[in-house]
């Protein structure tokens, strides 16, 4: 069993989730169960899947959970684009988030490749 807190990819995904929670705090109230909830779930799912795997054993399990985290990162990328296009945050925030998400997706992809 590994301590997920020691994984750079987990720390990066956790920091991104915290950033998403902060940025979505000002979303319209009518989006609480819509866009706000969706984007927060997608962001939190990434580090949660990595952490869940660390409670199990074997590289096959790790690869599966990191693949799920990668899927959540791709979902988050779309929701960030949608939030930008809806004007829920600035275009600058949207660009910075897109760049952060891309870096995280690459980290997850590299991690998966190392597990093959």
Secondary structure, 3 states (H helix, E strand, C coil): CCCHHHCHHHHHHHHHHHHHHHHHCCCCHHHCCCHHHHHHHHHHHHHHHHHHHHCCCCHHHHHHHHHHHHHHHHHHHHHHHHHHHCCCCCHHHHHHHHHHHHHHHHHHHHHHHHCC
